[in-house]
Amino acid sequence: MSKLSNIQTIYFIGIGGIGMSAIARYFHSKNVAVSGYDKTSTVLTRTLEASGIPIHYEERLDLIPQNPDLVVYTPAIPANQAELVYYREKGFPVVKRSDVLQLITESSFNICVAGTHGKTTVTSMIAHLLRHSGYGCNAFLGGIAANYQTNFWSSERNVVVVEADEYDRSFLKLVPDVAVITSMDPDHLDIYGTPEAVTDAFVEFSQKLKPGGCLVSKYGMKRSAELNAAHQYHYDYANPLADVKAVNLRIVQGAYCFDVQHSQFTVADVLLPMGGLHNIENAIAAITVAKHLGIEDEKICAAIAHFKGVKRRFEYIVNEPNQVLIDDYAHHPEELRALISGVRSLFADKKMVLVFQPHLFSRTNDLAKEFAESLDLADQVILLPIYPARELPMEGVTSYSILDKMQLSEKSVMDKEAMLDWMAANQPDLIVMAGAGDIDVLVQQVKNRLAS
């Protein structure tokens, strides 16, 4: 692969992906000629186009650059995609997104955040902390930071904060100075095969730490004993056995206020203006990294108090006394469990209607029992049809695979239009919409139906 300094023209196949778009923004900021293809136009691709990056939405060889220095593709793109096949057959350098991240980070101080859930919020919190405090960093996020309305920013400081994605084992190409592991729950079993192989990969990721590196990991994970580093912190929301934890938790004007406690430090009166008890835990991880870097407590508290969250992570679409609509990216059973628990902590007196769109046939098949157990924690559940993403249908695997295992009495499977009609007719007080597919497109429609 070419050195970064030699790349003048770069083409992205699947440019609308959240990780791909961050790298496209990076090269665009370096005055490289960037262009790309994606299957459909989205808010994200339109934002890229508005910044001056040309994008097309048909597999057409007459629209692609003829002599790019580098072609980048996402694993979600089918191997027979016409443009991808063309560039490979013509001998152009064609690499995955993870290869480019490896190239970008090979000479920087890297803070890499991994985990089957929680990593996007923690990555965004750390990057925001470093930016807001004046420490400075380059950020590659897996979501849109609400403070800045982007998933990438640059800095003169040679520090990179990057979301380390376990899908396709791509995070193993990174070499962290600071590594965070938020969770090692089974996921992407279509790639890994077994839960044990998933944890093997996370253990291997921890071993990528540079000598003298720092590891911040969730307390109590299986095989934690195999996660070793020169500087190590285990964190947890409240477990007294964790190295770093929250104490003196209270709610102040609708926000969480707490102290972050470690044997060597206490950061007092942290004010977190976002919902979800799991986000207290995410903040503890980010604050631990900031303390390791030597950032002052006052700057840490100021940054957290001004953190507006990540788009589609416990995002309030409507937050009125008589009606609440929350949008969240949760697509794993543990994410759903944390989401429901967080909503309960703030709205204990409201009936929770949860709309969930399962993501991937393989994940639904592998974790149907676990999904059912988590969804049973809501008051009422509406399941949408499975969003296939990169997969073809699997025989016998539908949203009923989850529904039939649920104990909850108020449960149903609806298509999108039926769900919207139900919302208009019933006007629920508390609605939570969750999933990683195209359910986000429905959120505004639900809001409109509630207002009608």
Phi, psi and omega in degrees: 000144181297153170292153181306320184293343181267354184271114178250334180225127181225140184235133183248123175260105189099039187294340183280354175295149186296321178285321179295318183294327178296319179290323176300318177297322180301309182293324178299322179292341179264012179065027172277145177286109185249136173211171183192171176238145165212161186290322183222154175280132179227175175303321182293314180293324179293327176294318177298317179298320180296334179278354177109011180262116179287135180224139173237165191235018175232147177283088185230119183291340180282352181256355185267154176295140187279331183223060180290148175287333181207140174244127181244135179228156176263145178300344178288346180280132179298148182296337181265012177301130193302316182291320178298315178299317181300309183296323179292316181294329180275357175082018177287152176292116183237121185225162174279162177305319183296329178294323180289319176300321177300317180294317182296323189262004187292341182235023181242167171276119193246128172251109189246125185249119182239164178149145180289344168203153180096346189290326182294315180294317181295317178302314182294321178297315180297312181298318178297317179303315182291323180287310184295325182282348183089001178296314175093140176194161166265133187238131173239103189254155177264018178199172180269114178292122186295331179297326189238354179057039179205163176249011177210141165210160185243163180208154176290338179287134186276056178237132180240127170254121188222139172284122184263102188276126180280344180301134178063018179059023186293334181292346180284355176270355181265152178236097186279148162270325173231127178241140174239133174237112184273335185188155176227035180290152181300131175198165180054042181291347173292336178265314189270331179093309183224155175302325180297323179292329176296310181293326175305317183294321179292322175298317178296321177301317180297331180283353177279351180305139176291155177305134183081008185286172183243134177240125175245116185223151180297132180293140171088005178291147175300140177069021177301330181298338181271357179264105186236149178199162178298320176238122186224137177227130171256129183240156177202157181300315187212351185298122183294343180277347180288152177295319182233131185207169176264136175228164177057045181285133173212165178253125182237111179050047176080004179240156176279136173233134186199168174251141175260119190243133174222160181299335183256351181200157170224124174259109189269150171056049174285127180251116182249108186271048178213152186280165174098117177300331179295336178285338170297315179296319177300319179295323178300316179299314181295318180294323177299317177298316181298319178295320178299326180278353177088018179284138185292149183303318182299320179290324177298311182296321179296320181293315180296320180297335181258005180283123183261003177091192181238139176307133178069020169240101184048049184268124177283119174267321172227132177218077180244158181305326184258358181199133180229132175231119182244135178247134182213148184279359187310126180219012178234148183306320181290326175296317179296319179300315180294320180298311182297319178298318179295319178295317179301322184295336183255335186227054184297337185266002182250148174282125184265118172257117183251124176256120184235131175251106178301145184242115179084135174295318183296317180294320178298316180295317184288328190235025184302316180298316181293322175299315181300317181296320179290315182294332178298345180282346176278173178272324179213140183232131171246119178263128172272164175301154182297136173273119190283334185052242186274000191256157168270157180302148174252132183302129176081002181252112178219182176296338176293340176299329176274311185306316184294343179262355181279146177266342183301140182280322181268091183212148181197160171249128179226151169281175188298315184293321178296321178296316179297319178297320180297319179298315180298323183282327189256336177047062182295153180286324186224114181239132174240124179248128188223145176148161184251007181270234179254020179297335180299332178293332183278342187299312179296325178295321176297316178302318179294322180292327179291328182277347186281000000 
